[in-house]
Amino acid sequence: MKKILITGGAGFIGSHLVPKLLKTNHTVRILDPLTVQVHGSLPVDLDWLNGEGIEFIRGSVTSREDWTKALEGVDGIVHLAAETGTGQSMYEIARYNEVNSQGTALMFDVLGKLPAHRVKRIILSSSRSVYGEGAYINPLTQQRVCPTARSADALSKQMWEPLCPFTGDALQLVPTKETDLIAPSSFYAATKYAQEDLVRIGSQSMGIDYTIFRLQNVYGERQSLNNPYTGILSIFSTKIRRDTVLPLFEDGLESRDFVHVDDVTDALVAGLLVEKSPNTVVNVGSGIATSVKEVAEELTVAFGKKPNVQVTGQFRVGDIRHNYADIERLNKLLGIHPKITLKEGLKRFAEWVLQQPLPEDQLEKANQELRARKLMN
């Protein structure tokens, strides 16, 4: 039996990952600070943390002492802990860097000083945000293009779609490959890419196997309903339950790759258990692009209500227009094929949400913070 450390393991993804690892004859140690922004006011219902085979440490990846305690005697690490949210990262820059970048650096610093660590494999949950805009084809030249971030000036003129940086032509969206251009357009994305480099370099230098998973938009049951800075489906679900309009940024046609948490955790488990570690970057998504308008309408239907959406024309600096994953590596290297359709996943999510207390709608408060810093029109 092996012991796996899961940082941020009391959160959304961790709550689905832990039971799967326990079924594979592993024990689990969780390091998590239980922040109010994610979990709400404490105490919260986290009785599952006291289950058999689970050791819980309330602590932070920014603490050397907590890392030292958490790393002792573990055989593998799943590094989920991170500050998330594109918009908030644009003005909470130091905090995002401290938790995401410095927290990961501290992991290797402590690991390198342990007299005889047993860690053989590290799994990092990174983000599709490191790509910035997704990949495109210029239909006129057939050239593969990864546009740069859209400027605030272009967005203010409602020029939503990125153009070819070489010819100025309209582009055709295609799945983003792991080999496509890295071009973070937010501080959150920059810190996730820093994590990737740290894990790659640190693992290689210490002879540790690793896999870096670039997750698309993960959703599902037990997603935080308290965090207004991330998780579009959580934000929409609160508005649907309160019978208020769903405000759509830009023209509502920006698209994302929505992947259910069960498919994501299947990939994480495979990364830990596969005999030959990929030692590379792997996209995790459904491989399907869905517009924000479409997912808002489908989610409302899943709640048994009539869609009430409003295209606002508003925008946030740092947001991307489109991105969906090429999942060929996920299929070939790990044998993972996403199973849960968006319709099924939204139904499951809505059924779970309706069993939860109705959260406060904090979206406007979060938007006001962005407007105050001229990061949102």
VMD Tcl script that draws the C-alpha trace (Angstrom):
set ca {
  {0.00 0.00 0.00}
  {1.31 3.44 -0.97}
  {0.61 6.85 0.56}
  {-0.28 9.74 -1.77}
  {-0.14 13.39 -0.74}
  {-2.89 15.51 -2.30}
  {-2.39 19.24 -1.88}
  {-5.66 21.13 -1.97}
  {-7.27 17.73 -1.54}
  {-10.27 18.97 0.45}
  {-11.49 20.93 -2.56}
  {-13.68 20.11 -5.53}
  {-11.37 17.86 -7.53}
  {-9.81 16.32 -4.43}
  {-13.20 15.25 -3.06}
  {-13.68 13.11 -6.17}
  {-10.08 11.94 -6.41}
  {-9.68 10.66 -2.86}
  {-12.38 7.94 -3.02}
  {-10.95 6.66 -6.30}
  {-7.45 6.39 -4.84}
  {-8.72 4.61 -1.74}
  {-10.32 2.00 -4.02}
  {-6.89 1.34 -5.60}
  {-5.42 0.30 -2.23}
  {-3.69 3.63 -1.56}
  {-3.83 5.71 1.57}
  {-4.13 9.47 1.29}
  {-2.71 12.46 3.13}
  {-4.43 15.79 2.41}
  {-2.83 19.20 2.86}
  {-5.42 21.99 2.62}
  {-5.90 25.38 4.34}
  {-9.74 25.29 4.04}
  {-9.95 28.87 2.79}
  {-13.23 30.76 3.22}
  {-13.28 31.83 -0.45}
  {-13.47 28.19 -1.53}
  {-15.24 26.43 1.33}
  {-17.32 29.22 2.85}
  {-17.39 30.01 6.56}
  {-16.15 27.22 8.78}
  {-17.15 24.78 10.07}
  {-18.28 23.14 6.85}
  {-19.44 19.60 6.15}
  {-16.13 17.83 5.61}
  {-16.76 14.68 7.63}
  {-15.37 12.59 4.77}
  {-11.89 13.89 5.68}
  {-12.03 11.66 8.77}
  {-12.61 8.49 6.74}
  {-10.50 5.36 6.87}
  {-7.25 5.66 4.93}
  {-7.32 9.49 5.04}
  {-4.97 11.72 7.03}
  {-5.81 15.42 7.02}
  {-3.38 18.26 7.70}
  {-4.81 21.75 7.78}
  {-1.98 23.79 6.34}
  {-0.69 25.79 3.41}
  {1.70 25.17 0.53}
  {3.29 28.50 1.44}
  {4.54 27.09 4.76}
  {7.85 25.24 4.93}
  {6.78 23.59 8.18}
  {3.54 22.31 6.62}
  {5.35 20.97 3.57}
  {7.90 19.17 5.76}
  {5.15 17.47 7.73}
  {3.09 16.65 4.62}
  {5.93 15.15 2.57}
  {7.21 12.76 5.21}
  {6.73 9.14 4.16}
  {4.69 9.72 0.99}
  {5.27 7.84 -2.26}
  {3.57 10.23 -4.68}
  {2.14 13.75 -4.90}
  {-0.94 15.10 -6.62}
  {-0.46 18.86 -6.57}
  {-3.92 20.45 -6.85}
  {-3.44 23.39 -4.49}
  {-3.66 26.74 -6.27}
  {-5.35 30.10 -6.25}
  {-7.74 30.07 -9.21}
  {-9.63 32.70 -11.17}
  {-8.49 34.78 -14.11}
  {-10.13 38.05 -13.11}
  {-9.01 38.11 -9.48}
  {-5.46 37.21 -10.46}
  {-5.16 40.51 -12.33}
  {-5.09 42.47 -9.07}
  {-4.18 39.84 -6.42}
  {-0.92 39.25 -8.24}
  {1.42 38.67 -5.32}
  {-0.96 36.24 -3.62}
  {-1.42 34.15 -6.76}
  {2.33 34.07 -7.30}
  {3.03 33.15 -3.67}
  {0.59 30.23 -3.57}
  {0.98 28.90 -7.09}
  {4.57 29.61 -8.10}
  {6.38 29.95 -4.78}
  {4.33 27.18 -3.16}
  {5.46 24.76 -5.87}
  {9.08 25.93 -5.59}
  {8.89 25.39 -1.83}
  {7.70 21.82 -2.40}
  {10.90 20.98 -4.27}
  {13.05 22.95 -1.85}
  {11.72 20.92 1.08}
  {11.77 17.66 -0.88}
  {15.41 18.15 -1.78}
  {16.33 18.61 1.89}
  {14.55 15.52 3.19}
  {17.17 12.92 4.10}
  {15.46 9.99 2.37}
  {12.21 10.89 0.64}
  {10.21 8.14 -1.09}
  {8.46 10.25 -3.74}
  {8.52 8.45 -7.09}
  {5.86 10.36 -9.03}
  {4.37 13.87 -9.11}
  {1.09 14.83 -10.79}
  {0.40 18.53 -11.41}
  {-3.01 19.95 -12.23}
  {-2.20 22.81 -14.58}
  {-4.60 24.76 -16.77}
  {-5.55 25.29 -20.39}
  {-5.14 29.00 -19.60}
  {-1.38 28.69 -20.24}
  {-2.14 28.63 -23.98}
  {-3.91 31.98 -23.91}
  {-6.05 31.93 -27.00}
  {-6.55 28.48 -28.46}
  {-5.28 27.22 -31.80}
  {-6.67 28.24 -35.18}
  {-6.15 27.66 -38.87}
  {-5.95 30.51 -41.36}
  {-8.33 29.20 -44.07}
  {-6.56 31.23 -46.78}
  {-3.00 30.07 -46.05}
  {-3.77 26.83 -44.14}
  {-1.23 28.03 -41.56}
  {-1.70 26.95 -37.93}
  {-1.95 30.10 -35.80}
  {-2.04 30.85 -32.07}
  {-3.14 34.50 -31.74}
  {-1.87 36.82 -29.06}
  {-4.12 38.11 -26.29}
  {-6.91 40.45 -27.34}
  {-6.21 44.03 -26.31}
  {-8.49 46.13 -24.10}
  {-8.83 48.52 -27.05}
  {-10.02 45.75 -29.40}
  {-12.45 44.47 -26.79}
  {-13.85 47.96 -26.19}
  {-14.66 48.06 -29.92}
  {-16.40 44.67 -29.62}
  {-13.79 43.03 -31.82}
  {-14.34 39.70 -30.10}
  {-12.78 37.23 -32.51}
  {-8.98 37.12 -32.71}
  {-7.49 37.69 -36.16}
  {-4.44 36.20 -37.81}
  {-1.43 38.13 -36.43}
  {0.35 37.77 -39.79}
  {-2.37 38.59 -42.33}
  {-5.26 40.08 -40.33}
  {-7.64 37.42 -41.74}
  {-10.49 35.72 -39.91}
  {-9.53 32.37 -38.40}
  {-11.06 28.92 -38.00}
  {-10.93 27.37 -34.52}
  {-9.24 23.96 -34.14}
  {-8.36 21.79 -31.10}
  {-5.34 23.03 -29.14}
  {-2.41 20.61 -28.97}
  {0.14 20.37 -26.17}
  {2.79 21.55 -28.66}
  {0.96 24.77 -29.52}
  {2.22 28.19 -28.47}
  {2.27 29.04 -24.77}
  {1.02 32.60 -24.30}
  {-0.57 33.27 -20.88}
  {-2.91 36.28 -20.94}
  {-3.55 36.53 -17.18}
  {-1.43 36.39 -14.04}
  {-3.24 33.20 -13.06}
  {-2.13 31.58 -16.32}
  {1.42 32.86 -15.84}
  {1.63 31.25 -12.39}
  {0.28 27.95 -13.72}
  {2.94 27.91 -16.42}
  {5.55 28.69 -13.77}
  {4.29 25.64 -11.87}
  {4.76 23.53 -14.99}
  {8.39 24.56 -15.43}
  {9.10 24.00 -11.74}
  {7.60 20.51 -11.82}
  {9.38 19.57 -15.04}
  {12.79 20.82 -13.94}
  {12.47 19.71 -10.32}
  {11.25 16.22 -11.22}
  {13.91 15.66 -13.85}
  {16.71 16.85 -11.57}
  {15.56 14.57 -8.74}
  {14.81 11.53 -10.91}
  {11.06 11.65 -10.20}
  {8.43 10.68 -12.77}
  {5.82 13.32 -13.51}
  {2.76 14.21 -15.57}
  {1.48 17.75 -16.07}
  {-2.24 17.80 -16.81}
  {-3.61 20.91 -18.51}
  {-7.22 20.86 -17.38}
  {-9.98 22.51 -19.37}
  {-13.11 23.91 -17.63}
  {-13.78 21.34 -14.92}
  {-17.32 21.17 -13.52}
  {-19.47 18.83 -11.49}
  {-20.87 17.95 -8.11}
  {-19.19 19.46 -5.04}
  {-17.85 22.40 -7.05}
  {-17.50 25.46 -4.81}
  {-20.69 27.52 -4.83}
  {-19.11 30.23 -2.67}
  {-16.36 31.48 -4.97}
  {-17.53 34.28 -7.32}
  {-14.14 34.49 -9.05}
  {-14.11 31.12 -10.79}
  {-16.48 28.38 -11.94}
  {-18.96 29.80 -14.44}
  {-21.47 27.00 -13.86}
  {-21.50 27.61 -10.11}
  {-22.06 31.32 -10.70}
  {-24.86 30.62 -13.17}
  {-26.50 28.03 -10.90}
  {-26.95 30.56 -8.11}
  {-28.58 33.04 -10.48}
  {-30.86 30.35 -11.91}
  {-32.04 29.36 -8.44}
  {-32.71 33.01 -7.63}
  {-34.63 33.50 -10.91}
  {-32.35 36.31 -12.02}
  {-30.96 36.91 -15.49}
  {-27.75 35.19 -16.58}
  {-25.40 37.94 -17.84}
  {-23.18 36.81 -20.70}
  {-19.91 38.62 -21.38}
  {-19.02 39.74 -24.91}
  {-21.62 38.29 -27.31}
  {-22.09 35.03 -25.43}
  {-20.46 33.04 -28.24}
  {-17.05 32.66 -26.62}
  {-16.47 28.93 -26.20}
  {-14.91 26.59 -23.67}
  {-14.24 22.88 -23.27}
  {-16.37 21.69 -20.33}
  {-15.14 18.43 -18.81}
  {-16.78 16.60 -15.92}
  {-14.76 16.09 -12.75}
  {-15.17 12.30 -12.96}
  {-13.33 12.26 -16.29}
  {-10.65 14.54 -14.86}
  {-10.04 12.38 -11.79}
  {-9.90 9.26 -13.97}
  {-7.00 10.95 -15.78}
  {-5.26 11.88 -12.51}
  {-5.52 8.32 -11.20}
  {-4.21 6.95 -14.49}
  {-1.25 9.32 -14.28}
  {-0.39 7.90 -10.86}
  {-0.92 4.23 -11.70}
  {0.27 3.88 -15.30}
  {3.39 1.70 -15.45}
  {5.32 4.00 -17.78}
  {4.92 7.62 -16.73}
  {4.39 10.02 -19.65}
  {6.86 12.57 -18.17}
  {5.23 15.23 -20.31}
  {2.24 17.55 -20.63}
  {-1.22 16.07 -21.30}
  {-4.44 17.92 -22.13}
  {-7.55 16.89 -20.22}
  {-10.87 17.92 -21.70}
  {-13.92 16.66 -23.53}
  {-12.48 17.65 -26.89}
  {-15.68 19.61 -27.64}
  {-16.10 23.40 -27.82}
  {-19.35 24.75 -26.33}
  {-20.39 28.41 -26.32}
  {-21.09 30.11 -23.00}
  {-24.59 30.94 -24.25}
  {-25.30 27.31 -25.05}
  {-24.06 26.03 -21.71}
  {-26.05 28.72 -19.85}
  {-29.24 27.67 -21.63}
  {-28.56 23.93 -21.16}
  {-27.86 24.44 -17.45}
  {-31.11 26.36 -16.99}
  {-33.04 23.53 -18.66}
  {-31.29 21.05 -16.34}
  {-32.80 23.01 -13.44}
  {-36.22 22.64 -15.05}
  {-36.54 26.32 -15.91}
  {-36.80 28.46 -19.03}
  {-33.52 30.08 -20.10}
  {-33.21 33.75 -19.16}
  {-29.93 34.99 -20.60}
  {-28.78 38.49 -21.47}
  {-25.83 39.34 -23.72}
  {-24.18 42.30 -22.00}
  {-21.28 43.20 -24.28}
  {-19.15 43.52 -21.15}
  {-15.66 42.03 -21.10}
  {-12.79 41.27 -18.75}
  {-9.17 41.93 -19.58}
  {-7.31 38.61 -19.55}
  {-10.21 36.47 -20.75}
  {-9.72 34.36 -23.84}
  {-12.19 33.93 -26.71}
  {-11.97 30.23 -27.50}
  {-10.09 27.11 -26.46}
  {-10.80 23.40 -26.62}
  {-8.47 20.47 -26.21}
  {-6.87 18.03 -28.56}
  {-7.02 14.91 -26.35}
  {-5.04 12.46 -28.49}
  {-2.23 12.21 -25.90}
  {-4.77 11.56 -23.15}
  {-6.20 8.70 -25.20}
  {-2.90 7.18 -26.34}
  {-0.63 7.62 -23.32}
  {-3.14 6.96 -20.55}
  {-6.06 5.20 -22.23}
  {-8.52 7.80 -20.96}
  {-11.57 8.60 -23.09}
  {-14.00 11.10 -21.52}
  {-17.32 9.35 -20.89}
  {-19.70 11.94 -19.45}
  {-21.61 14.06 -21.95}
  {-22.33 17.70 -21.18}
  {-26.07 17.01 -20.94}
  {-25.55 14.18 -18.43}
  {-22.97 16.16 -16.47}
  {-25.18 19.25 -16.20}
  {-28.09 17.10 -15.02}
  {-25.96 15.57 -12.28}
  {-24.58 18.99 -11.31}
  {-28.06 20.57 -11.11}
  {-29.43 17.71 -8.99}
  {-26.56 18.14 -6.54}
  {-26.85 21.95 -6.42}
  {-30.54 21.75 -5.52}
  {-29.59 19.82 -2.38}
  {-27.24 22.60 -1.21}
  {-28.07 25.79 0.74}
  {-28.77 28.73 -1.56}
  {-25.55 30.81 -1.67}
  {-25.34 34.58 -1.74}
  {-25.01 35.98 -5.27}
  {-21.58 37.63 -5.12}
  {-20.97 38.09 -8.85}
  {-21.64 41.82 -8.91}
  {-19.28 42.37 -5.98}
  {-16.53 40.54 -7.89}
  {-17.29 42.55 -11.04}
  {-17.14 45.83 -9.13}
  {-13.63 44.95 -7.97}
  {-12.61 44.47 -11.60}
  {-14.25 47.73 -12.72}
  {-12.52 49.65 -9.94}
  {-9.20 48.51 -11.38}
  {-10.27 49.17 -14.99}
  {-10.06 45.47 -15.81}
  {-13.70 45.24 -16.90}
  {-15.81 47.65 -18.92}
}
mol new
graphics top color blue
foreach p $ca { graphics top sphere $p radius 0.5 }
foreach p [lrange $ca 0 end-1] q [lrange $ca 1 end] { graphics top cylinder $p $q radius 0.2 }
display resetview
